[in-house]
Amino acid sequence: MRLETSRLVLRRWRADDVAVMAAINADPEVMRWIGDGSVSTIERTAAGVAACERHWEEHGFGLFAVEVRDTGELAGFTGLATPEFLPEIMPAVEIG
């Protein structure tokens, strides 16, 4: 699935996204707003991207990689996910 706006492209993940997403996840300023604020490693990022793809395969929806349309630069992610890390609210779908 691919969605396009005048500025952004929302698309499925590619293998070459891992290194760029790992750099984003290693930035303390970015990560201070996510989870417990700890930075991530390339290995954890690769596992996260793989989990995103598995989610798409299992549920038919998931998190998109967000690309800047004019430059092709990976900017982050958005989409729908099941917050299995919060079993007390399941079943649920998280938008983010």
NORUR-V120469 format. One record per residue. RES is the residue in one small letter. SS is DSSP state (helix for helix, strand for strand, loop for the rest). BURIAL is # if it has 16 or more other ideal C-beta (glycine too) atoms within 10 Angstrom, else .. D_CENTER is the distance of its C-alpha to the mean C-alpha in Angstrom with 2 decimals. Layout:
res=RES ss=SS burial=BURIAL d_center=D_CENTER
res=RES ss=SS burial=BURIAL d_center=D_CENTER
This chain:
res=m ss=loop burial=. d_center=14.60
res=r ss=strand burial=. d_center=14.40
res=l ss=strand burial=. d_center=14.98
res=e ss=strand burial=. d_center=16.68
res=t ss=loop burial=. d_center=18.09
res=s ss=loop burial=. d_center=20.61
res=r ss=loop burial=. d_center=18.15
res=l ss=strand burial=# d_center=14.67
res=v ss=strand burial=# d_center=13.42
res=l ss=strand burial=# d_center=10.57
res=r ss=strand burial=# d_center=10.47
res=r ss=loop burial=. d_center=9.59
res=w ss=loop burial=# d_center=8.36
res=r ss=loop burial=. d_center=11.44
res=a ss=loop burial=. d_center=12.96
res=d ss=loop burial=. d_center=13.60
res=d ss=helix burial=# d_center=10.04
res=v ss=helix burial=# d_center=10.20
res=a ss=helix burial=. d_center=12.94
res=v ss=helix burial=# d_center=11.62
res=m ss=helix burial=# d_center=8.31
res=a ss=helix burial=# d_center=10.88
res=a ss=helix burial=. d_center=13.11
res=i ss=helix burial=# d_center=10.88
res=n ss=helix burial=# d_center=10.36
res=a ss=loop burial=. d_center=14.12
res=d ss=loop burial=. d_center=15.20
res=p ss=helix burial=. d_center=17.03
res=e ss=helix burial=. d_center=17.17
res=v ss=helix burial=. d_center=13.44
res=m ss=helix burial=# d_center=13.11
res=r ss=loop burial=. d_center=16.22
res=w ss=loop burial=. d_center=14.47
res=i ss=loop burial=. d_center=11.86
res=g ss=loop burial=. d_center=13.42
res=d ss=loop burial=. d_center=16.66
res=g ss=loop burial=. d_center=16.07
res=s ss=loop burial=. d_center=16.31
res=v ss=loop burial=# d_center=14.79
res=s ss=loop burial=# d_center=13.13
res=t ss=loop burial=. d_center=14.54
res=i ss=helix burial=. d_center=13.67
res=e ss=helix burial=. d_center=14.55
res=r ss=helix burial=. d_center=12.22
res=t ss=helix burial=# d_center=9.27
res=a ss=helix burial=# d_center=10.74
res=a ss=helix burial=. d_center=11.15
res=g ss=helix burial=# d_center=7.61
res=v ss=helix burial=# d_center=6.78
res=a ss=helix burial=. d_center=10.11
res=a ss=helix burial=. d_center=9.51
res=c ss=helix burial=# d_center=6.90
res=e ss=helix burial=. d_center=9.82
res=r ss=helix burial=. d_center=12.38
res=h ss=helix burial=# d_center=11.24
res=w ss=helix burial=# d_center=11.77
res=e ss=helix burial=. d_center=15.04
res=e ss=helix burial=. d_center=16.23
res=h ss=helix burial=. d_center=15.59
res=g ss=loop burial=. d_center=15.44
res=f ss=loop burial=. d_center=12.40
res=g ss=loop burial=# d_center=8.73
res=l ss=strand burial=# d_center=5.28
res=f ss=strand burial=# d_center=6.08
res=a ss=strand burial=# d_center=5.83
res=v ss=strand burial=# d_center=8.19
res=e ss=strand burial=# d_center=11.38
res=v ss=strand burial=. d_center=14.60
res=r ss=loop burial=. d_center=17.12
res=d ss=loop burial=. d_center=20.12
res=t ss=loop burial=. d_center=18.90
res=g ss=loop burial=. d_center=16.11
res=e ss=loop burial=. d_center=14.28
res=l ss=strand burial=# d_center=10.51
res=a ss=strand burial=. d_center=9.93
res=g ss=strand burial=. d_center=6.34
res=f ss=strand burial=# d_center=3.94
res=t ss=strand burial=. d_center=5.97
res=g ss=strand burial=# d_center=7.83
res=l ss=strand burial=. d_center=9.71
res=a ss=strand burial=# d_center=9.60
res=t ss=loop burial=# d_center=12.71
res=p ss=loop burial=. d_center=13.15
res=e ss=loop burial=. d_center=15.31
res=f ss=loop burial=. d_center=15.52
res=l ss=loop burial=. d_center=17.79
res=p ss=helix burial=. d_center=20.36
res=e ss=helix burial=. d_center=22.80
res=i ss=helix burial=. d_center=21.02
res=m ss=loop burial=. d_center=20.24
res=p ss=loop burial=. d_center=20.34
res=a ss=loop burial=. d_center=17.79
res=v ss=loop burial=. d_center=14.74
res=e ss=strand burial=. d_center=12.48
res=i ss=strand burial=. d_center=11.55
res=g ss=loop burial=. d_center=9.09
